[in-house]
Amino acid sequence: MRIRPYKLNEVKLDQFSLAGYSVAGEEAVIVAPELDCCFDIGKCPREALTVNHVLLSHGHMDHVAGLPYYFAQRDFQGISDGVALVPKGLVGPLEELMTAWGRVEGHVAPHRFVGMSGGEDYELRRDLVVRTFATVHTTESLGFSLVEVRNKLKQEYEGLTGPEIVALKEKGESVTHRIELPLVAYLGDTAPANYAELPHVAEAQVLLIECTFFDGDHAGRARAGKHLHVSDLPAILEGMRNERIIICHVTRRTNLSQARKSLRDTLDGDTFKRVSFLMSRQYIEEE
């Protein structure tokens, strides 16, 4: 038997990186270490333990199985302040899960769940927020966008000196305006929907989008499970202005070379150039 080492695929970008493993029905986890969060938790790889925020899209096992381990290991290693942002309806069941696991282990690990609905913001740090949006799946589900927030001096004040700006502030004047720069949008598992109407999704630097099925006769399976089929991509990507589009959650039975060919035949040339697969060999570092 050949033993394959467990490795996350890593996509390196200018300001941050994304490291993950995403195979439909098996495991879904994408860690953004510089942004201090992970999208879903999968089986909780060690790389996920050091980020303080888990953004849980929904409660299916391949996305949530490692959540008790995440809190238990952080407690064991003396890492505090971990929090999971979850669909609001999952807070109760997840609390019951932690209680049940505490009876097994003899100790309930410190943990915190924040129930979220679509259209809400949660501040990760002063210059970075998570923005939720509703998605379409077989159970209650959310998508997440990471949005960088900057406060820029208003144009009419750009020629003023520092003391003059301070004087205006002391008078109660607002001298800055808020600028939002969407960095990453994660759809989780979803049926087709018009996500391009959400600026924080359409304009994100990176779009993490599932496409579970590629075989021509699997469109019905995609509909039944409320997942995306490759034939859905032209419509769902119309209006998306992302620099990078990374496909996740492909089934293990799918050959990626055939999936690339299918994408090439399905998408327009400009869109195809922006698309890659998270589980592609190009994102595995050779030791």
SULTA-V937343 format. One record per residue. N is the residue number from 1. RES is the residue in one letter. OMEGA is omega as a letter, one per 40 degrees, with the letter a starting at -180 (999 if undefined). Layout:
n:N res:RES omega:OMEGA
n:N res:RES omega:OMEGA
This chain:
n:1 res:M omega:i
n:2 res:R omega:i
n:3 res:I omega:i
n:4 res:R omega:i
n:5 res:P omega:i
n:6 res:Y omega:i
n:7 res:K omega:i
n:8 res:L omega:i
n:9 res:N omega:a
n:10 res:E omega:i
n:11 res:V omega:a
n:12 res:K omega:i
n:13 res:L omega:a
n:14 res:D omega:a
n:15 res:Q omega:a
n:16 res:F omega:i
n:17 res:S omega:i
n:18 res:L omega:i
n:19 res:A omega:a
n:20 res:G omega:i
n:21 res:Y omega:a
n:22 res:S omega:i
n:23 res:V omega:a
n:24 res:A omega:i
n:25 res:G omega:a
n:26 res:E omega:a
n:27 res:E omega:i
n:28 res:A omega:i
n:29 res:V omega:i
n:30 res:I omega:a
n:31 res:V omega:i
n:32 res:A omega:a
n:33 res:P omega:a
n:34 res:E omega:i
n:35 res:L omega:i
n:36 res:D omega:i
n:37 res:C omega:i
n:38 res:C omega:i
n:39 res:F omega:a
n:40 res:D omega:a
n:41 res:I omega:i
n:42 res:G omega:i
n:43 res:K omega:a
n:44 res:C omega:i
n:45 res:P omega:a
n:46 res:R omega:a
n:47 res:E omega:a
n:48 res:A omega:a
n:49 res:L omega:a
n:50 res:T omega:i
n:51 res:V omega:a
n:52 res:N omega:a
n:53 res:H omega:i
n:54 res:V omega:i
n:55 res:L omega:a
n:56 res:L omega:a
n:57 res:S omega:i
n:58 res:H omega:a
n:59 res:G omega:i
n:60 res:H omega:a
n:61 res:M omega:a
n:62 res:D omega:i
n:63 res:H omega:a
n:64 res:V omega:a
n:65 res:A omega:a
n:66 res:G omega:a
n:67 res:L omega:i
n:68 res:P omega:i
n:69 res:Y omega:i
n:70 res:Y omega:a
n:71 res:F omega:a
n:72 res:A omega:a
n:73 res:Q omega:i
n:74 res:R omega:i
n:75 res:D omega:a
n:76 res:F omega:a
n:77 res:Q omega:i
n:78 res:G omega:i
n:79 res:I omega:a
n:80 res:S omega:i
n:81 res:D omega:i
n:82 res:G omega:a
n:83 res:V omega:i
n:84 res:A omega:i
n:85 res:L omega:a
n:86 res:V omega:i
n:87 res:P omega:a
n:88 res:K omega:a
n:89 res:G omega:a
n:90 res:L omega:a
n:91 res:V omega:a
n:92 res:G omega:i
n:93 res:P omega:i
n:94 res:L omega:i
n:95 res:E omega:i
n:96 res:E omega:i
n:97 res:L omega:i
n:98 res:M omega:i
n:99 res:T omega:i
n:100 res:A omega:i
n:101 res:W omega:i
n:102 res:G omega:i
n:103 res:R omega:i
n:104 res:V omega:a
n:105 res:E omega:a
n:106 res:G omega:a
n:107 res:H omega:i
n:108 res:V omega:a
n:109 res:A omega:i
n:110 res:P omega:a
n:111 res:H omega:i
n:112 res:R omega:i
n:113 res:F omega:i
n:114 res:V omega:i
n:115 res:G omega:a
n:116 res:M omega:i
n:117 res:S omega:i
n:118 res:G omega:i
n:119 res:G omega:i
n:120 res:E omega:i
n:121 res:D omega:i
n:122 res:Y omega:a
n:123 res:E omega:i
n:124 res:L omega:i
n:125 res:R omega:a
n:126 res:R omega:a
n:127 res:D omega:a
n:128 res:L omega:i
n:129 res:V omega:i
n:130 res:V omega:i
n:131 res:R omega:a
n:132 res:T omega:i
n:133 res:F omega:a
n:134 res:A omega:i
n:135 res:T omega:a
n:136 res:V omega:a
n:137 res:H omega:a
n:138 res:T omega:i
n:139 res:T omega:i
n:140 res:E omega:a
n:141 res:S omega:i
n:142 res:L omega:i
n:143 res:G omega:a
n:144 res:F omega:i
n:145 res:S omega:i
n:146 res:L omega:a
n:147 res:V omega:i
n:148 res:E omega:a
n:149 res:V omega:i
n:150 res:R omega:i
n:151 res:N omega:a
n:152 res:K omega:i
n:153 res:L omega:i
n:154 res:K omega:a
n:155 res:Q omega:a
n:156 res:E omega:a
n:157 res:Y omega:a
n:158 res:E omega:a
n:159 res:G omega:a
n:160 res:L omega:i
n:161 res:T omega:i
n:162 res:G omega:i
n:163 res:P omega:i
n:164 res:E omega:i
n:165 res:I omega:i
n:166 res:V omega:i
n:167 res:A omega:i
n:168 res:L omega:i
n:169 res:K omega:a
n:170 res:E omega:i
n:171 res:K omega:i
n:172 res:G omega:i
n:173 res:E omega:i
n:174 res:S omega:a
n:175 res:V omega:a
n:176 res:T omega:i
n:177 res:H omega:a
n:178 res:R omega:i
n:179 res:I omega:i
n:180 res:E omega:i
n:181 res:L omega:i
n:182 res:P omega:a
n:183 res:L omega:a
n:184 res:V omega:i
n:185 res:A omega:a
n:186 res:Y omega:a
n:187 res:L omega:a
n:188 res:G omega:i
n:189 res:D omega:a
n:190 res:T omega:i
n:191 res:A omega:i
n:192 res:P omega:i
n:193 res:A omega:a
n:194 res:N omega:i
n:195 res:Y omega:i
n:196 res:A omega:i
n:197 res:E omega:i
n:198 res:L omega:a
n:199 res:P omega:a
n:200 res:H omega:i
n:201 res:V omega:a
n:202 res:A omega:a
n:203 res:E omega:i
n:204 res:A omega:i
n:205 res:Q omega:a
n:206 res:V omega:i
n:207 res:L omega:i
n:208 res:L omega:a
n:209 res:I omega:i
n:210 res:E omega:i
n:211 res:C omega:a
n:212 res:T omega:a
n:213 res:F omega:i
n:214 res:F omega:a
n:215 res:D omega:a
n:216 res:G omega:a
n:217 res:D omega:a
n:218 res:H omega:i
n:219 res:A omega:i
n:220 res:G omega:i
n:221 res:R omega:i
n:222 res:A omega:a
n:223 res:R omega:a
n:224 res:A omega:a
n:225 res:G omega:a
n:226 res:K omega:i
n:227 res:H omega:i
n:228 res:L omega:i
n:229 res:H omega:a
n:230 res:V omega:i
n:231 res:S omega:i
n:232 res:D omega:a
n:233 res:L omega:a
n:234 res:P omega:a
n:235 res:A omega:a
n:236 res:I omega:a
n:237 res:L omega:i
n:238 res:E omega:a
n:239 res:G omega:i
n:240 res:M omega:a
n:241 res:R omega:a
n:242 res:N omega:i
n:243 res:E omega:a
n:244 res:R omega:i
n:245 res:I omega:a
n:246 res:I omega:a
n:247 res:I omega:a
n:248 res:C omega:i
n:249 res:H omega:i
n:250 res:V omega:i
n:251 res:T omega:a
n:252 res:R omega:a
n:253 res:R omega:a
n:254 res:T omega:i
n:255 res:N omega:a
n:256 res:L omega:i
n:257 res:S omega:i
n:258 res:Q omega:i
n:259 res:A omega:i
n:260 res:R omega:i
n:261 res:K omega:i
n:262 res:S omega:i
n:263 res:L omega:a
n:264 res:R omega:a
n:265 res:D omega:a
n:266 res:T omega:a
n:267 res:L omega:i
n:268 res:D omega:a
n:269 res:G omega:a
n:270 res:D omega:i
n:271 res:T omega:a
n:272 res:F omega:a
n:273 res:K omega:a
n:274 res:R omega:a
n:275 res:V omega:i
n:276 res:S omega:i
n:277 res:F omega:i
n:278 res:L omega:a
n:279 res:M omega:i
n:280 res:S omega:i
n:281 res:R omega:a
n:282 res:Q omega:a
n:283 res:Y omega:i
n:284 res:I omega:i
n:285 res:E omega:i
n:286 res:E omega:i
n:287 res:E omega:999
